[in-house]
């Protein structure tokens, strides 16, 4: 596979694709965002099988692949044929998609990149060199004030000719069916690249580019969107490092503003944190761990962004929502929950954070710890991928058996005469009306069709009588 392909491959991922853009695309003036319309639904079976035949000569195996592709699907108990496309969710769909689009990678690497890459170095900017030479001459004459003024002038100009006809560069990266090109050249040439790409997909791979999503973006004034990051070419003549404008032309990865707002939505209403009703039936440990998993997943995906600190808003809203959920569950105040669970935690970088933490002590083992917060919102310059080999463990008992062996009623906590209450399907829980009994709320929140209860609570469920509260005899 191509080194520019980062989707569904060991040692590759979204972060490695983004890191390649950030480190190797310096100076790109145009971004061409390529997107294939309904790729998995429109993959041509004959094209895919012809590609497989180039390396695989076992017709029995190829026939098996054809049967997979043409197996069809059921919708409302009606059989539908699959004349094109690859089933999404199948274990080999990512592999087949990479094999299919490897032809695109080869075309870009062997045809487009060589044609649109030339020149070893940009030509010098004559105006920049002239002003700089004059400033050096004034400095040697001792006219420091005039030399300083000239320095301010030539530092507003590029040191190399940005319109050098003898210098071109084309960069390429792909993740699944999303592609991005970085081009150093003119917009007219960028349009040619877009047209040639669409023609190759249409003629060779029988695919169509999405005209709405395939955009040409000016790198210095607009932001290209790739893997839900904003990609920009930085320009700042006033930012100097070691007396040089080192930031100009460098690619920056940013968190889009709409991403921050969308991630904050589940935790707020009218700009204020709210509690989450669906989590009220869980214990405190599970609630805190649930919030941390959501927060950690979002933040760690955007750790390569220079403005990852924008997620402090998400942290504030999620923490407020967590405290309100715990307070609502225990019918108490937010301050009491804060005093109960707030601790000081030292992160790996040495920073001290105020986090919410709960520990469950275990005899002879380390305590179980659930903690919300404690993740430094600082940019990581390099992507760290850990591809672990999955460990398949056959469970001896399913969840229901474990709950039965716990021998505890999930409604009142009694340990006498434990039984199991069953329903036919989860949709039956919606037939209980607006004033739903507590057992219905518990099953709906956990999305389970079984509930471990004592004999008294089981009888109360079937007769519609009130049930005992937790902790009662």
C-alpha positions as CSV (number, residue, x, y, z in Angstrom):
1,X,0.0,0.0,0.0
2,X,1.0,3.6,-0.5
3,X,2.7,5.5,2.3
4,X,0.2,8.2,1.7
5,X,-2.7,5.9,2.7
6,X,-3.5,6.1,6.4
7,X,-7.0,4.5,6.7
8,X,-7.5,1.0,8.2
9,X,-3.9,0.1,8.4
10,X,-1.6,-1.0,11.3
11,X,0.6,1.9,12.5
12,X,-1.5,4.4,10.6
13,X,-4.5,6.5,11.5
14,X,-6.1,9.9,11.5
15,X,-3.3,11.4,13.6
16,X,-0.5,10.0,11.3
17,X,-2.3,11.5,8.3
18,X,-2.6,14.9,10.0
19,X,1.0,14.8,11.2
20,X,2.2,14.2,7.6
21,X,0.3,17.2,6.5
22,X,1.7,19.4,9.3
23,X,5.3,18.4,8.8
24,X,5.7,17.9,5.1
25,X,3.4,20.3,3.4
26,X,5.1,23.6,4.3
27,X,4.5,26.3,1.7
28,X,1.3,24.9,0.2
29,X,-0.8,27.6,-1.4
30,X,-3.9,25.6,-2.4
31,X,-5.7,22.7,-0.9
32,X,-7.9,20.4,-3.0
33,X,-10.4,18.6,-0.9
34,X,-11.4,15.4,-2.6
35,X,-14.5,13.4,-1.6
36,X,-16.0,10.4,-3.5
37,X,-19.8,10.4,-3.6
38,X,-21.3,7.4,-1.8
39,X,-18.0,5.4,-2.2
40,X,-19.0,2.3,-0.3
41,X,-22.4,2.2,-2.0
42,X,-21.0,2.6,-5.6
43,X,-17.9,0.4,-5.7
44,X,-18.0,-1.4,-9.0
45,X,-17.9,-5.2,-8.5
46,X,-16.2,-6.0,-11.8
47,X,-13.5,-3.3,-11.2
48,X,-12.8,-4.7,-7.7
49,X,-12.6,-8.3,-8.9
50,X,-10.3,-7.3,-11.8
51,X,-8.0,-5.6,-9.3
52,X,-8.0,-8.7,-7.0
53,X,-7.2,-10.9,-10.0
54,X,-3.9,-9.0,-10.6
55,X,-2.5,-10.6,-7.4
56,X,-4.9,-13.5,-6.6
57,X,-5.2,-16.4,-9.0
58,X,-7.5,-18.6,-6.9
59,X,-10.9,-18.5,-8.6
60,X,-12.6,-20.2,-5.7
61,X,-11.6,-17.4,-3.4
62,X,-12.6,-14.7,-5.9
63,X,-16.0,-16.4,-6.3
64,X,-16.4,-16.3,-2.5
65,X,-15.7,-12.5,-2.6
66,X,-18.2,-12.1,-5.5
67,X,-20.9,-14.0,-3.4
68,X,-20.2,-11.6,-0.5
69,X,-20.6,-8.5,-2.7
70,X,-23.8,-9.8,-4.4
71,X,-25.4,-11.4,-1.4
72,X,-28.1,-8.8,-1.1
73,X,-29.9,-7.5,2.0
74,X,-33.3,-7.6,3.7
75,X,-35.3,-4.5,4.3
76,X,-38.8,-4.9,5.9
77,X,-38.6,-8.6,5.1
78,X,-38.1,-7.9,1.4
79,X,-35.0,-9.1,-0.4
80,X,-33.0,-6.6,-2.4
81,X,-30.1,-7.3,-4.7
82,X,-26.8,-5.5,-4.4
83,X,-25.6,-4.7,-7.9
84,X,-22.8,-2.4,-6.7
85,X,-21.1,-1.4,-3.4
86,X,-19.5,-3.2,-0.5
87,X,-21.4,-4.0,2.7
88,X,-20.4,-1.5,5.4
89,X,-19.6,-3.0,8.7
90,X,-18.2,-6.2,7.2
91,X,-14.8,-7.2,8.5
92,X,-13.2,-7.1,5.1
93,X,-14.9,-4.0,3.8
94,X,-12.0,-1.7,4.9
95,X,-9.4,-4.0,3.2
96,X,-11.4,-4.1,0.0
97,X,-11.8,-0.3,0.0
98,X,-8.0,0.2,0.4
99,X,-7.3,-2.3,-2.4
100,X,-9.8,-0.5,-4.6
101,X,-8.4,3.0,-4.0
102,X,-4.8,1.8,-4.2
103,X,-5.3,2.4,-7.9
104,X,-6.0,6.0,-7.2
105,X,-2.9,6.2,-5.0
106,X,-0.8,4.8,-7.8
107,X,-2.2,7.3,-10.3
108,X,-1.5,10.2,-8.0
109,X,2.1,9.0,-7.2
110,X,3.1,7.9,-10.6
111,X,1.3,10.5,-12.8
112,X,0.1,13.6,-11.0
113,X,2.9,14.2,-8.5
114,X,5.7,13.9,-11.1
115,X,3.9,16.2,-13.5
116,X,3.2,18.9,-10.9
117,X,6.5,18.7,-9.1
118,X,9.5,20.5,-10.4
119,X,12.4,22.7,-9.3
120,X,14.8,22.2,-6.4
121,X,14.4,25.6,-4.7
122,X,12.3,28.8,-5.2
123,X,14.0,31.7,-7.0
124,X,15.0,34.6,-4.8
125,X,12.7,37.7,-4.5
126,X,14.6,40.6,-6.2
127,X,12.9,43.3,-4.2
128,X,13.6,41.5,-0.9
129,X,17.3,41.0,-1.8
130,X,17.6,44.7,-2.9
131,X,16.2,46.1,0.3
132,X,18.2,43.7,2.4
133,X,21.5,44.6,0.7
134,X,20.8,48.3,1.1
135,X,20.0,47.8,4.8
136,X,23.3,45.9,5.3
137,X,25.1,48.7,3.5
138,X,23.5,51.4,5.8
139,X,24.4,49.3,8.9
140,X,28.0,49.2,7.8
141,X,28.0,52.9,7.4
142,X,26.7,53.3,11.0
143,X,23.2,54.5,9.9
144,X,21.3,52.2,12.2
145,X,18.0,54.1,12.2
146,X,17.7,54.0,8.4
147,X,18.8,50.3,8.3
148,X,16.1,49.4,10.9
149,X,13.4,51.1,8.8
150,X,14.5,49.2,5.7
151,X,14.6,46.0,7.7
152,X,10.9,46.5,8.7
153,X,10.1,47.0,5.0
154,X,11.8,43.9,3.6
155,X,10.5,41.7,6.4
156,X,7.0,42.4,5.1
157,X,8.1,40.8,1.8
158,X,8.6,37.1,1.0
159,X,12.3,36.2,0.7
160,X,11.6,33.8,-2.2
161,X,9.5,34.5,-5.3
162,X,6.0,33.2,-4.5
163,X,5.1,33.2,-8.3
164,X,8.2,31.3,-9.4
165,X,7.1,29.4,-12.6
166,X,10.0,26.9,-12.2
167,X,9.0,25.7,-8.8
168,X,6.0,23.4,-8.1
169,X,5.1,20.9,-5.4
170,X,2.1,18.5,-5.1
171,X,1.4,16.7,-1.8
172,X,-1.2,14.0,-1.3
173,X,-2.8,12.1,1.6
174,X,-5.7,9.8,1.8
175,X,-7.8,8.4,4.7
176,X,-10.4,5.9,3.5
177,X,-12.3,7.7,0.7
178,X,-11.3,11.2,1.9
179,X,-8.3,12.8,0.0
180,X,-6.5,16.0,0.4
181,X,-4.0,17.6,-1.9
182,X,-1.6,20.4,-1.0
183,X,-0.3,22.3,-4.1
184,X,2.3,25.0,-4.6
185,X,1.3,26.7,-7.8
186,X,-1.5,28.6,-9.5
187,X,-5.2,28.1,-9.0
188,X,-5.6,27.3,-12.7
189,X,-3.3,24.3,-12.2
190,X,-5.2,23.3,-9.1
191,X,-8.4,23.3,-11.2
192,X,-6.6,21.0,-13.7
193,X,-5.6,18.6,-10.9
194,X,-9.2,18.5,-9.7
195,X,-10.6,17.8,-13.2
196,X,-8.0,15.1,-13.9
197,X,-8.7,13.4,-10.6
198,X,-12.4,13.3,-11.4
199,X,-11.8,12.0,-14.9
200,X,-9.6,9.2,-13.6
201,X,-12.2,8.2,-10.9
202,X,-15.0,8.2,-13.5
203,X,-13.2,6.4,-16.3
204,X,-11.0,3.9,-14.5
205,X,-12.7,3.2,-11.1
206,X,-16.3,4.0,-12.1
207,X,-16.7,6.4,-9.3
208,X,-18.0,10.0,-9.1
209,X,-16.6,12.9,-7.1
210,X,-18.9,14.8,-4.9
211,X,-19.1,18.3,-6.4
212,X,-20.4,19.8,-3.2
213,X,-17.5,18.5,-1.1
214,X,-14.6,18.6,-3.6
215,X,-13.3,22.2,-3.0
216,X,-10.3,24.2,-3.9
217,X,-9.2,26.3,-0.8
218,X,-6.7,29.1,-0.7
219,X,-4.4,28.0,2.1
220,X,-3.5,31.4,3.5
221,X,-7.0,33.0,3.7
222,X,-9.3,30.0,4.1
223,X,-9.3,26.7,6.0
224,X,-9.6,23.3,4.4
225,X,-11.5,20.6,6.4
226,X,-10.0,17.2,6.6
227,X,-10.7,14.5,9.2
228,X,-12.8,17.2,11.1
229,X,-9.7,19.4,11.5
230,X,-9.1,22.8,10.0
231,X,-5.9,22.9,7.9
232,X,-4.4,26.4,7.3
233,X,-1.2,27.9,6.0
234,X,0.1,30.3,8.7
235,X,1.2,33.8,7.7
236,X,2.6,36.2,10.4
237,X,5.3,38.8,9.5
238,X,5.6,40.0,13.1
239,X,6.3,36.6,14.7
240,X,10.1,36.2,14.8
241,X,12.1,33.3,16.1
242,X,15.9,33.8,16.1
243,X,15.4,36.9,13.9
244,X,13.5,34.9,11.3
245,X,9.9,34.6,10.3
246,X,9.8,30.9,10.9
247,X,6.0,30.6,11.1
248,X,5.3,31.7,7.6
249,X,4.2,28.9,5.3
250,X,4.0,26.4,8.2
251,X,0.8,24.2,8.2
252,X,-1.3,24.5,11.4
253,X,-4.0,22.1,12.6
254,X,-6.9,23.7,14.3
255,X,-10.1,22.7,16.1
256,X,-13.1,24.0,14.0
257,X,-15.3,26.3,16.2
258,X,-18.4,24.4,15.3
259,X,-16.8,21.2,16.7
260,X,-16.5,22.8,20.1
261,X,-20.1,23.9,20.1
262,X,-21.4,20.5,18.9
263,X,-19.5,18.6,21.6
264,X,-20.8,21.0,24.3
265,X,-24.5,20.6,23.2
266,X,-25.2,17.3,25.2
267,X,-24.1,19.0,28.4
268,X,-26.0,22.3,28.2
269,X,-29.3,24.0,27.8
270,X,-29.5,27.8,27.1
271,X,-25.8,28.0,27.8
272,X,-25.9,26.4,31.2
273,X,-25.0,22.9,32.4
274,X,-27.8,20.4,32.8
275,X,-28.1,17.0,34.4
276,X,-28.6,13.9,32.2
277,X,-31.6,11.8,33.1
278,X,-30.5,8.6,31.3
279,X,-27.5,8.2,33.8
280,X,-29.5,8.6,37.0
281,X,-30.0,4.9,37.5
282,X,-26.2,4.2,37.4
283,X,-24.0,4.3,40.5
284,X,-21.6,7.3,41.1
285,X,-18.6,5.4,39.9
286,X,-20.2,4.6,36.5
287,X,-21.5,8.1,36.0
288,X,-18.1,9.7,36.6
289,X,-16.3,7.2,34.4
290,X,-18.9,7.7,31.7
291,X,-18.3,11.5,31.6
292,X,-14.5,11.0,31.6
293,X,-14.6,8.5,28.7
294,X,-16.6,11.0,26.6
295,X,-14.4,13.9,27.5
296,X,-11.1,12.0,27.1
297,X,-12.1,10.6,23.7
298,X,-12.9,14.1,22.3
299,X,-9.8,15.8,23.7
300,X,-7.3,13.1,22.8
301,X,-8.5,13.1,19.1
302,X,-7.8,16.9,18.9
303,X,-4.5,16.9,20.8
304,X,-2.6,17.8,17.6
305,X,-4.5,21.1,17.3
306,X,-2.8,24.3,18.3
307,X,-6.0,25.6,19.8
308,X,-6.9,22.4,21.8
309,X,-7.3,24.7,24.8
310,X,-10.7,25.7,23.4
311,X,-12.0,22.6,25.0
312,X,-11.8,24.2,28.5
313,X,-15.4,25.3,27.7
314,X,-16.3,21.6,27.2
315,X,-14.6,20.8,30.4
316,X,-16.5,23.4,32.4
317,X,-19.9,22.4,30.9
318,X,-19.2,18.6,31.4
319,X,-18.0,19.1,34.9
320,X,-21.1,21.2,35.8
321,X,-23.4,18.6,34.1
322,X,-21.7,15.8,36.0
323,X,-22.1,17.6,39.4
324,X,-25.8,18.3,38.6
325,X,-26.4,14.7,37.6
326,X,-24.9,13.4,40.9
327,X,-26.8,16.0,42.9
328,X,-30.1,15.1,41.2
329,X,-29.4,11.4,41.8
330,X,-28.8,11.9,45.5
331,X,-31.4,14.8,45.9
332,X,-28.7,17.1,47.3
333,X,-26.8,20.2,46.2
334,X,-23.9,20.6,43.8
335,X,-21.6,22.0,46.5
336,X,-22.0,18.9,48.6
337,X,-21.1,16.7,45.6
338,X,-18.1,18.9,44.9
339,X,-16.9,18.7,48.5
340,X,-17.4,14.9,48.5
341,X,-15.6,14.1,45.3
342,X,-13.2,16.9,44.5
343,X,-9.5,16.0,44.8
344,X,-6.1,17.4,43.7
345,X,-4.5,15.3,40.9
346,X,-1.0,15.7,39.4
347,X,-0.8,15.0,35.7
348,X,2.2,13.6,33.8
349,X,3.4,17.1,33.0
350,X,3.5,18.0,36.7
351,X,0.4,20.3,36.5
352,X,-2.0,20.1,39.5
353,X,-5.7,19.8,38.6
354,X,-8.8,19.9,40.6
355,X,-10.7,16.7,39.6
356,X,-13.7,14.7,40.6
357,X,-12.6,11.3,41.8
358,X,-14.2,8.2,43.4
359,X,-12.3,5.1,44.6
360,X,-13.7,1.7,45.3
361,X,-11.4,-0.2,47.7
362,X,-10.7,-3.9,47.0
363,X,-9.2,-6.4,49.4
364,X,-5.8,-7.5,48.2
365,X,-6.0,-5.4,45.0
366,X,-5.5,-1.9,43.8
367,X,-8.6,0.3,44.3
368,X,-10.8,1.0,41.3
369,X,-10.5,4.7,40.4
370,X,-12.9,6.8,38.3
371,X,-11.7,10.4,37.7
372,X,-13.1,13.3,35.7
373,X,-10.6,15.8,34.4
374,X,-6.8,15.8,34.8
375,X,-6.1,15.8,31.1
376,X,-3.7,18.7,30.1
377,X,-5.1,20.7,27.2
378,X,-1.8,21.2,25.6
379,X,-0.9,20.5,22.0
380,X,1.0,17.4,21.2
381,X,3.4,17.8,18.3
382,X,3.7,14.1,17.4
383,X,1.1,11.4,17.1
384,X,1.5,8.4,19.3
385,X,-0.3,5.3,18.1
386,X,-0.5,2.1,20.1
387,X,-1.7,-0.8,17.9
388,X,-2.4,-3.6,20.4
389,X,-3.1,-7.1,19.3
390,X,-6.7,-7.9,20.5
391,X,-6.9,-10.5,23.3
392,X,-9.9,-12.7,22.9
393,X,-11.1,-14.0,26.2
394,X,-14.1,-16.4,26.3
395,X,-16.3,-15.3,29.2
396,X,-17.5,-18.2,31.4
397,X,-20.7,-16.5,32.4
398,X,-22.9,-13.9,30.7
399,X,-24.0,-10.7,32.4
400,X,-27.3,-12.1,33.5
401,X,-25.7,-15.1,35.3
402,X,-23.3,-12.7,37.1
403,X,-26.2,-10.6,38.2
404,X,-28.0,-13.7,39.5
405,X,-25.0,-14.8,41.4
406,X,-24.8,-11.4,43.0
407,X,-28.1,-12.5,44.6
408,X,-29.2,-8.9,45.1
409,X,-32.5,-7.2,44.1
410,X,-31.7,-4.4,41.7
411,X,-34.7,-2.4,43.1
412,X,-34.6,-2.6,46.8
413,X,-31.3,-4.3,47.6
414,X,-32.8,-7.3,49.3
415,X,-30.9,-10.6,49.2
416,X,-33.9,-12.9,49.8
417,X,-35.6,-15.1,47.2
418,X,-34.0,-13.4,44.1
419,X,-35.8,-13.9,40.8
420,X,-35.7,-12.5,37.3
421,X,-38.4,-10.3,35.7
422,X,-38.6,-10.6,31.9
423,X,-40.2,-8.5,29.2
424,X,-40.7,-9.5,25.5
425,X,-39.0,-6.4,24.0
426,X,-37.8,-3.0,25.1
427,X,-40.6,-1.3,23.1
428,X,-43.1,-2.7,25.6
429,X,-41.6,-0.2,28.2
430,X,-43.1,2.7,26.2
431,X,-46.7,1.3,26.8
432,X,-46.7,2.0,30.5
433,X,-47.9,5.6,30.0
434,X,-46.4,8.9,31.2
435,X,-46.3,8.0,35.0
436,X,-44.0,5.0,34.6
437,X,-43.2,3.0,37.7
438,X,-39.6,2.8,38.9
439,X,-38.9,-0.6,37.6
440,X,-39.8,0.6,34.0
441,X,-37.4,3.5,34.4
442,X,-34.6,1.3,35.6
443,X,-35.0,-1.1,32.7
444,X,-35.3,1.7,30.1
445,X,-32.2,3.4,31.4
446,X,-30.2,0.3,31.3
447,X,-31.8,-0.9,28.0
448,X,-32.2,-4.5,29.3
449,X,-35.1,-6.9,29.0
450,X,-34.3,-8.6,32.3
451,X,-34.3,-7.3,35.8
452,X,-33.0,-9.2,38.9
453,X,-35.6,-8.6,41.7
454,X,-36.6,-10.2,45.0
455,X,-39.9,-12.1,45.3
456,X,-41.7,-9.1,47.0
457,X,-40.7,-6.7,44.2
458,X,-41.5,-9.2,41.5
459,X,-45.0,-9.6,42.9
460,X,-45.4,-5.8,43.1
461,X,-44.4,-5.4,39.4
462,X,-47.1,-7.9,38.3
463,X,-49.8,-6.5,40.6
464,X,-49.0,-2.9,40.2
465,X,-48.4,-2.4,43.9
466,X,-45.7,0.0,45.3
467,X,-42.2,-1.5,45.7
468,X,-39.8,-1.3,48.6
469,X,-37.1,1.3,48.5
470,X,-33.4,0.5,48.6
471,X,-32.1,-0.2,52.1
472,X,-35.5,-1.2,53.5
473,X,-36.0,-4.6,55.0
